[in-house]
């Protein structure tokens, strides 16, 4: 394994599956964003800890960097603009992807359908995993006619008592460039939502078990029919040395930020004192003191932007907040990797 690997894949592999792994030559395809609402396919994905794999074949491989997703992820994070062009990532953003993006390449086959975790990246609070579904020979999966849907239950160990925090999440379907083949790709995304009494992230040694249950397709009447029963299970372990976990504090002193408090149908403007803006590659943590009104409920900060050194503005998208007693802690997300070296300042309303 190289210094670029973000995830270390685990699992019991039989001699037969090891033989199959030696014959595995499938490489991820470059895909582009796209959605279709004609005939969705539903994949239920349950993420839990320390569950056993039963009745499915496992193929595992780890390879060096330099595969097709090295080009796909930068294209995904660049984003397609209304004119069809994409924004160009800076050298620092490219470096984040080169350092943090790794190939997972775990495959599980049940009843002829194979799901492969291809690659992923995480900053310790947010994770993307790109995966592919391959149908049995002779069955075409056309992204213009199918859209992958699933529900994910994420169980993460809490640092203080060993219990788990649960989050429901869904991903983004990706159109494939060959509608006649038998595969569709999907992007899984998770954002940690820590409970109020614990502070944790995707830390070194944390093991996630990702389980997909059954593949279903919409029958055209708004109902789902199971087209393949089965369980597809994967395990990934986070390595603290390999996560893109660099955190930079962007404030050297508290600042006032405009906010709105909603009370019933009424909205009241107010100011809060922001004491911290911690920037990571894919997320940021913002902390502010209790408003002078003395109430936390219904308070929402107005939009916050990063002003980059090239003059562009990047919006920080609010995800969720947790009351820590003396202060509120908010999680913000970005549409692309952010390097602190590219940021001129934070623009608070």
C-alpha positions in Angstrom: 0.0 0.0 0.0 1.2 3.5 -0.8 1.1 6.7 1.2 -1.8 7.9 -0.9 -4.2 5.2 0.4 -7.1 6.6 2.3 -8.9 3.3 3.1 -7.5 -0.1 4.0 -10.0 -2.8 3.0 -10.6 -5.7 5.3 -12.4 -9.0 5.1 -12.1 -12.8 5.0 -11.1 -14.0 1.5 -11.2 -17.6 0.5 -8.7 -19.3 -1.7 -11.2 -19.3 -4.5 -11.9 -15.6 -4.2 -8.2 -14.9 -4.1 -7.9 -16.8 -7.4 -10.7 -14.7 -8.8 -9.0 -11.5 -7.6 -5.9 -12.4 -9.7 -8.2 -12.5 -12.7 -9.9 -9.3 -11.9 -9.0 -6.7 -14.7 -12.0 -4.4 -14.4 -11.0 -0.7 -14.2 -13.4 2.1 -13.2 -14.9 4.1 -16.1 -14.9 7.8 -16.3 -18.5 9.0 -15.9 -20.2 12.4 -15.8 -23.0 13.7 -13.7 -26.5 13.0 -15.0 -30.0 12.1 -13.7 -33.0 10.4 -15.2 -36.5 10.0 -13.7 -37.8 7.4 -16.1 -37.3 4.1 -14.2 -35.4 4.4 -10.9 -33.5 1.6 -9.4 -33.5 1.4 -5.6 -30.5 0.1 -3.7 -30.9 0.0 0.1 -27.5 0.4 1.8 -27.1 -0.1 5.5 -23.9 1.0 7.2 -23.2 -0.8 10.5 -20.3 -2.1 12.6 -18.9 -5.6 12.8 -21.5 -7.5 10.8 -20.8 -10.9 9.2 -20.8 -11.6 5.5 -23.0 -14.5 4.4 -23.6 -16.0 1.0 -21.7 -13.7 -1.3 -18.4 -13.9 -3.1 -15.8 -11.2 -2.2 -13.0 -10.0 -4.5 -10.5 -7.5 -3.1 -7.6 -5.6 -4.8 -5.6 -2.5 -4.0 -3.6 -0.8 -6.8 -1.3 2.2 -7.2 -2.6 5.6 -8.1 -3.1 6.5 -11.8 -6.5 5.0 -12.7 -9.4 6.6 -14.5 -10.9 8.1 -11.3 -7.8 10.3 -11.0 -9.4 12.2 -13.8 -13.1 11.6 -12.9 -13.0 13.1 -9.4 -11.4 16.5 -10.5 -14.1 16.7 -13.2 -16.8 16.0 -10.6 -15.6 18.7 -8.2 -15.0 21.2 -11.0 -18.7 21.2 -11.6 -20.5 21.8 -14.9 -21.6 25.4 -15.5 -24.7 26.5 -17.5 -22.5 27.1 -20.6 -21.3 23.5 -20.4 -17.8 24.4 -19.3 -16.2 23.4 -16.0 -14.3 25.6 -13.6 -10.6 24.9 -13.5 -9.3 23.6 -10.1 -6.3 25.4 -8.7 -2.9 23.6 -8.3 -3.6 23.4 -4.6 -7.0 21.8 -5.1 -5.5 19.3 -7.5 -2.9 18.5 -4.9 -5.6 17.8 -2.3 -7.1 15.2 -4.7 -3.8 13.7 -5.6 -2.9 13.3 -2.0 -6.2 12.1 -0.7 -8.0 10.2 -3.5 -7.4 6.4 -3.3 -8.6 3.3 -5.0 -10.6 0.9 -2.9 -11.5 -1.7 -5.5 -13.6 -4.1 -3.4 -16.2 -6.2 -5.2 -19.0 -8.4 -4.0 -21.2 -10.6 -6.2 -24.7 -11.9 -5.2 -27.0 -13.7 -7.6 -25.2 -12.4 -10.6 -25.1 -8.7 -9.7 -21.7 -7.3 -8.6 -21.2 -4.1 -6.6 -17.7 -2.6 -6.6 -16.5 0.1 -4.3 -14.1 1.9 -6.6 -12.5 4.9 -4.9 -12.9 7.5 -2.2 -11.8 10.6 -0.4 -12.4 12.0 3.1 -11.3 15.0 5.2 -12.3 13.2 8.5 -15.8 14.7 8.6 -17.1 14.1 5.0 -16.6 11.2 2.8 -17.2 10.4 -0.9 -17.1 6.8 -2.2 -17.7 6.1 -5.9 -19.1 2.6 -6.6 -20.4 0.6 -9.6 -23.2 -1.9 -10.1 -22.7 -4.6 -12.8 -25.7 -6.7 -14.0 -25.4 -10.3 -15.2 -24.3 -10.8 -18.8 -27.0 -9.9 -21.3 -28.8 -7.4 -19.0 -28.2 -3.7 -19.9 -28.3 -1.0 -17.3 -28.9 2.3 -19.1 -28.5 5.4 -16.9 -31.0 7.2 -19.1 -33.6 4.7 -18.1 -32.4 3.8 -14.6 -31.5 5.9 -11.6 -29.8 4.4 -8.5 -31.6 5.1 -5.2 -30.7 3.8 -1.8 -31.0 4.6 1.9 -28.0 4.5 4.2 -27.9 3.9 7.9 -24.5 5.0 9.3 -23.4 3.7 12.6 -20.2 5.4 14.0 -18.7 4.6 17.4 -18.9 7.4 19.9 -15.6 8.2 21.7 -17.0 8.4 25.2 -19.3 5.4 25.6 -18.8 3.1 22.7 -22.4 3.5 21.5 -23.2 4.6 18.0 -24.6 7.7 16.3 -26.9 7.2 13.4 -27.3 9.3 10.2 -29.6 8.7 7.2 -28.1 9.8 3.9 -28.4 9.3 0.1 -26.1 9.8 -2.9 -26.0 11.1 -6.4 -26.6 9.0 -9.5 -24.0 9.2 -12.3 -24.8 8.7 -15.9 -22.6 6.2 -17.7 -21.2 6.8 -21.1 -22.2 3.5 -22.6 -26.0 2.9 -22.2 -25.7 -0.6 -23.9 -23.5 -2.1 -21.2 -24.6 -3.7 -17.9 -23.3 -1.2 -15.4 -24.3 2.0 -13.6 -22.2 4.1 -11.2 -23.2 6.0 -8.1 -21.5 8.4 -5.7 -22.1 7.8 -1.9 -21.6 10.8 0.4 -21.6 10.9 4.2 -21.3 13.8 6.5 -20.7 13.1 10.2 -23.3 14.5 12.6 -21.8 14.1 16.1 -24.2 13.8 19.0 -24.2 16.7 21.5 -22.3 14.8 24.2 -19.4 13.5 22.0 -16.8 14.9 19.6 -15.5 12.4 17.0 -14.6 12.1 13.4 -13.5 9.4 10.9 -10.5 8.7 13.1 -7.6 6.3 12.7 -8.7 2.7 13.1 -12.5 3.4 12.7 -14.0 0.4 10.8 -17.2 0.9 8.8 -19.2 -2.0 7.4 -21.2 -1.0 4.4 -24.1 -3.4 3.5 -26.3 -3.1 0.4 -29.6 -5.0 0.7 -31.6 -6.0 -2.4 -31.8 -4.2 -5.8 -35.2 -2.8 -6.7 -36.6 -1.1 -9.8 -39.7 1.1 -10.2 -42.4 -0.7 -12.1 -43.8 2.5 -13.8 -46.6 2.8 -11.3 -44.6 4.4 -8.5 -44.0 1.1 -6.9 -40.7 -0.8 -6.5 -40.1 -4.4 -7.5 -37.1 -6.4 -6.4 -35.0 -7.4 -9.3 -32.2 -9.0 -7.3 -32.3 -10.2 -3.7 -29.1 -10.4 -1.8 -26.6 -8.7 0.5 -23.4 -7.0 -0.6 -21.1 -6.3 2.3 -17.8 -4.3 2.5 -15.5 -3.2 5.3 -13.2 -0.1 5.1 -10.8 1.1 7.8 -9.8 4.7 8.1 -6.1 5.5 8.6 -5.4 8.8 10.4 -2.1 9.1 8.5 -3.8 8.9 5.2 -7.0 11.0 5.7 -6.9 14.6 4.3 -7.3 16.0 7.9 -5.4 19.2 7.8 -7.4 21.9 9.7 -6.7 25.6 9.5 -8.2 28.3 11.7 -9.1 31.3 9.5 -10.0 33.8 12.3 -7.5 35.5 14.4 -10.2 37.3 16.5 -14.0 37.1 16.9 -16.3 38.7 14.3 -19.9 39.7 14.2 -22.2 37.9 11.8 -25.7 38.7 10.8 -28.3 36.0 11.5 -32.1 35.6 11.6 -34.2 34.1 14.4 -37.5 32.5 13.3 -40.3 32.5 15.8 -43.5 31.1 14.3 -44.2 33.1 11.2 -42.0 36.0 12.3 -38.4 36.6 11.6 -36.1 38.8 13.7 -32.6 40.0 12.6 -29.8 39.8 15.1 -26.0 39.5 15.3 -23.9 36.7 16.8 -20.3 36.6 17.7 -18.4 34.0 15.6 -15.3 32.8 17.5 -13.9 30.2 15.1 -13.9 29.2 11.4 -12.0 25.9 11.1 -11.4 25.0 7.4 -10.8 21.5 6.1 -10.5 20.2 2.6 -14.3 19.5 2.1 -15.9 21.0 5.2 -15.7 23.8 7.8 -16.7 24.1 11.4 -18.1 27.5 12.6 -18.6 28.3 16.2 -20.5 31.2 17.7 -21.6 32.4 21.1 -25.1 32.6 22.4 -27.0 35.6 21.0 -27.6 38.6 23.2 -31.3 37.7 23.2 -30.4 34.7 25.3 -32.2 32.2 22.9 -30.6 29.5 20.7 -33.8 28.3 19.1 -34.6 29.3 15.5 -31.3 31.1 14.9 -29.7 30.7 11.5 -26.6 32.5 10.2 -26.9 34.3 6.9 -24.8 33.0 4.0 -21.1 32.9 4.5 -18.6 33.1 1.6 -14.9 32.4 1.2 -13.2 35.1 -0.9 -10.4 33.5 -2.8 -7.1 35.1 -3.8 -8.2 35.1 -7.5 -11.3 37.2 -6.6 -13.9 34.4 -6.8 -16.3 33.7 -4.0 -17.2 30.2 -2.8 -20.3 29.7 -0.7 -20.1 27.7 2.5 -23.3 25.6 2.5 -24.9 25.1 6.0 -25.3 21.4 6.9 -26.3 21.2 10.5 -25.5 22.6 14.0 -25.0 21.2 17.5 -25.5 23.1 20.8 -22.4 22.7 22.9 -23.7 24.5 25.9 -21.8 27.8 25.9 -21.6 27.9 22.1 -23.2 26.6 18.9 -21.1 24.4 16.5 -22.1 24.4 12.8 -21.0 22.2 10.0 -20.6 23.8 6.5 -19.9 22.0 3.2 -18.1 23.0 0.0 -18.8 22.0 -3.6 -15.1 21.4 -4.2 -11.9 20.8 -2.2 -10.7 24.0 -0.6 -7.1 24.8 0.2 -6.4 27.4 2.9 -3.5 28.7 0.7 -6.1 29.8 -1.9 -8.3 31.7 0.6 -7.9 35.5 1.0 -10.5 35.9 3.8 -13.9 34.9 5.1 -16.8 37.2 4.1 -19.4 37.3 6.9 -22.7 39.0 6.3 
